[in-house]
Amino acid sequence: MKKVDHPASKRFKEAKKKIDPKQTYSIAEAMDLAKATSTVKFDAGVEVHVKLGINPKKSEQQVRSSTTLPHGTGKTVKVAVITDNSDQQKAAKSAGADLVGEADLIEEIKKGKIDFDVLVATPSTMKLLAPVAKILGPKGLMPNPKDGTVTQNISEAVANLKKGKVGFKNDDSGNLHVMIGRVSFDQEKLLENFSTLMDSINKAKPSSAKGNYIKGVNLSTTMGPGIKIDLSK
């Protein structure tokens, strides 16, 4: 029986033909190709994938930080806040937090009800999160001072997240994966977001990392083919 390709896989194969896998492109060329090869019927995300020259098994070489993209990601971020201070709870709500609480919110997390994309906490409430660390950790939702999600300035943290702050952390293979916008964004906005992200990644270089820190950068859209970028261009 002859195998028939799904329409989506057909579109992907056609899109992939537009990209030379042996060639590297300037970031501007890659942006144009990413838009041209987006195969989905919704406003796809534009994602940057960075291969780092670090040893991910060494704790001192972990890369974790955050940056506020000047044009946001185009994604609505649901922010939850845990604080034991009533004034900070009010400030969080005023800044646009979607969920605000303390023990009540932790109980919801214990039940597996995680209706948020980012969790912000004050230093004094971190000990309360210990029982749910095993739930939040694997999902990348455990608050951390390195990416600004453990802070006394709750209102500023929430406002930045709503404006387009993104966190990044290397995976077990030493790679970063960060969304920098949507296919519908004009090229100038995507380029500015890309530049801001790369500056932040360079600043986050561990002092113990030797040799070539950024080994490779690829650009892709949601379910789209990867495009190799030559940063020297």
N, C-alpha and C positions, 0 to 999 in steps of 0.2 A: 504494500500500500504506500503510495507516494505521500511523503510528509509535506504538509502545507504550513507555511510560516504564518504566525499570528501577525495581523496588521501592524501591531506595535513593533515587533522584531523586524519586519520589513522596513519600516520607517527608520529604525536604528541602523540597519545595514546600509541603507541609502545615505543616511547622514554621515556615517563613518567613512564613506568613499570620498567625502569632501576634505578629509584630513589625512595628511601624509604622516604616518606613524614614525618615519625616520627624520622628520623635520621638526625644528623648534621654531616657534613664532614669537614675534614681539607681543607684548601684552595687548596692544591695540588690535593687532591682527587676530589674536586669540579671542578677544571679546566679540569681534565681528563673527568669527567662526562659531563661537558658542551660541550666539543668537541664531545663526543660520542652521545649526544642527540640533536645535532643541526639538525633540520629537513628540513631546506630550501636548495635550490639548488645553492645559492650564498654564498659568503664568509661572513657569519653572523658576526654581532658585538657581543662582549662579554661585558655584562653590569653588574654593581654592584648596588645593591639596599640596602640602609641603613636606618633602622628605628631608628630615634633619640629620646632620652629622653628629648625633649624640649616641651615648650608650643608654638606652631606656631602662636597663636593669640597675643602673646606678642612681640612687636617690638624689645625689647632688647635681645630676645632669637632667633632671626632669624640667620640662618647659611648661610653665603654667602662668598665664597672665590674662589681661583683658584690654580692650580698647573700644572707644566709642566711634563707630563709623559715622562720618559726617552726613551721610544720606540714609542711615539706617539700613536694615536688611529687607524691608518690605514685609516683614513678618510681624504679626501682632504677638507680643510676648506677654504671657500671663505671669505676673510676679506675686509670690507669696512672701509674707513677712512674719517672722516670729520674734516677739519682744515682750518683756514683762513690764514695760513702762507705758503707762496710759497715754502720756504726751507723745511718745514715739509712735504709738499705734495710730493716734489721730494724724500725726505728720505723714505717716505711711499712706493712709487713706487719702489725704489731701494731695499727695504726690502721684496718686494713681494706682496704688497697689490693689490687686484684684482680691487677695485673701490676706487677712490680718488676724493673728491670734497668738496663743501661747500653748498651754497644755491641751486645749481643745483641738487645735490644728495638728498637734503631734499625735493625738489619739486617732485622728482621721488617717494620718500617714501609716500608723500601725495596722489599720484595717485595709491598707492598700489603696486608699483613695488619694491619688496624687493628681490634682487638677490644676497643675501649674507647670511652667517651663523653667523658672528660676526661683530659688529659695534664698531669701536674705535674712540674716539673724544678727542680733547684737551679741557681743562677746559674753555677756552674762548668761545668755540662754543656750550657749553651745553645749553646756553639760546636760541640758534637758534633751538634746538631740542624740545623745549617746545610744539610747535604746533603738533608734531608727536609723542609725548610721549604716547598718548592713542593707537596709532597704534603699536609702538615698545614694550611697556610695556607688554601687554598680550602675546606677542611672545617671551618674555625673551631676547629681543634684545637691550633694553635701556642701553647705556653705564653706568658703575658704577665704582667708584674708588676702591671699595672693591675687584673687580675681575680684576683690572688693565686695564680696558677698557676706563678709563678717565685718561689721562696722557700727560705730556709734551714730554716724550720720545717715540714718535710714532714709530720710526724704531725698537726699542727694543720690544715694544708690538707686532708689526706685526710679527717680526722674531720668538718670542716665540709662538705665535698662530700657525704659520706655522710649527713649530717644534713639536707641540703636547700639547700645553697648553689647559687645559680644565677648565671651570668654573663650579661651582656647587652651587645650592641654594635649600633650603628645600621647599617642596610643602606645600599645606594647611593642609596636614595630618602629617607634620613633617618628611617626608621621602626625601632621596636624590636618584637620579638616574643618574649614570655616566657611559659612555662607556669607557672601558679601553683597547680596542684592537679588534682584529679579531680572528676568529676560526683558521685561517691559521698561527697565531703567534705561535712560540714555547712556551712551558710552562714557561721557564725561563723569557722570556720577559713579559709575562702576569703577572707572580708573582712579578716582579720588578715594573711594572706599578701599580699593586694592592697595594703593600706596600707603594709606594709613595703617592697614593691617600689616604689611610687610615691614614698615618702620617699627611697629610694636613687637613683631616677632624678632627682629634684629636686636632690639633693646633687651629682650628677654633671654638672650644667649647666656647659658651658664658659663661661669668663669673657668670651670674645669673642662669644658668642651674644647677639644683641640682639632686643628685641621679645618676642612671646609664645613662650615656650619649649615648652610643651605645647599643641599645636594641636588635638589630638583623641585620644580614647581609645575603643577598641572592645573588646568582650568576645565571645569565641566559644568553642565547644567543637570538638573534633576533627571536621572535616567538617560543622560546624553553621553556621548563618547568623550574621552579625555583628550586634552590638547596640551602639548608640552610647550612651556614658556622659556624663552631665553631672556633672562633679566638683563643681559648686557646690551640687548637691542632696545 
